[in-house]
Amino acid sequence: MRVAVPKETGAGERRVALVPDAVGKLASSGFTFAVERTAGLAAGFPDDEYTAAGAEVVSRSDVLTGMDAVARVGRPTADEIAEFEPGTLLIGFLAPLSDPEGIELLAAQGVVAFAMESIPRTTRAQVMDALSSQSTVAGYKATILAADRLPRLFPLLMTAAGTVAPAKVLVLGAGVAGLQAIATARRLGAVVSGFDVRPAVREQVESLGAAFLDLGVTGAETEGGYAAELSPEEQARQQSALEERIPDMDVVITTALIPGRPAPRLIPTAAVERMRLGSVIVDLAAEAGGNCELTQPGAEIEHGGVTIVGYTDLAARMPYHASQLYARNVTALLLHLAPDGELALDFDDEITAGACVSGREVTA
Ligand code: NAD
């Protein structure tokens, strides 16, 4: 199987779908590669490392020629989709829930597309779980950004010039990103509390040395392990409980998401306006509309002396390791779909069937 690795075209995207190490590993399993010139450069992987791993480094106009599969991070544009040969495999974050038109374009072009978001979150598919690998990086980066923006120190310091009290950090939503944000804030010495509507999370939060904030709101967990959306009454109760607690925090990191739905509104403007000067909110749910009422997706703003970071590309801001981990996810998926480099799609398999978002009929 011949695999193309184009340079990403999304705004601010610095990641690459396959790093040289992954190319080398797959090359010994029967895959060959065309990597677009400078595709890995922004992530710290120069062209010569791809060449040394056995890939051919080619220009943009040649990267899709004669390809069996294309490995990407973000979704291709309509113009890029038009260049695909029918029957080509595509792997990437394709946003099947939020961009159905994009999926229709892929289907119309006969592209056999596998969305990283649609890989079942089972133990068997864990090695391919790019939502988790990228959320881990984003959760870490969220805490690092908060620590950078906060005009206070995170740890307790006892110095000759006096004692500094530790920062108070609250993490809302303790899934993969939230737990990593908690762990990172703990390592930096902050006093950390966490909250999630899924009751099972309490133990995980506490095992990281953080306190579980009791807001008196508990939600249901769906079969896939995700949170079910709260009722409007429960949501209002959560907001007012948070309004009480948030003013005491120096940093609030929010990661609460419901798959395929707008992000739940957890922090109303009134709560932000009661925070101390210099406090920081990092809203990891910005892409889905934000957990904070004031979040501007993609931007960093200030409201009454409170910094609100709404970047939607936190994993791309840590591109070396984000790419390395993503490449391991893509490698595992490629080996699953084409063991030894020979395409063998089995739609009775839950990973193959679950991740395929277009073009299944092309393969029949
Ligand atoms: P996510 O990104 O969809 O959501 C982040 C968190 O927000 C979740 O923990 C969710 O419960 C929480 N949340 C939703 N509404 C909220 C609200 N109103 N207030 C506070 N928190 C709220 O979730 P995720 O991080 O991708 O993962 C969620 C689940 O999937 C977890 O149980 C995780 O362990 C599980 N998972 C399982 C595997 C596996 O291999 N078995 C892999 C990855 C994740």
Boltz pocket constraint, residues with backbone or C-beta under 6 A from the ligand:
constraints:
  - pocket:
      binder: B
      contacts: [[A, 121], [A, 122], [A, 123], [A, 125], [A, 126], [A, 129], [A, 131], [A, 132], [A, 135], [A, 172], [A, 173], [A, 174], [A, 175], [A, 176], [A, 177], [A, 178], [A, 195], [A, 196], [A, 197], [A, 198], [A, 224], [A, 225], [A, 226], [A, 227], [A, 228], [A, 230], [A, 238], [A, 255], [A, 256], [A, 257], [A, 258], [A, 259], [A, 264], [A, 266]]
      max_distance: 6.0
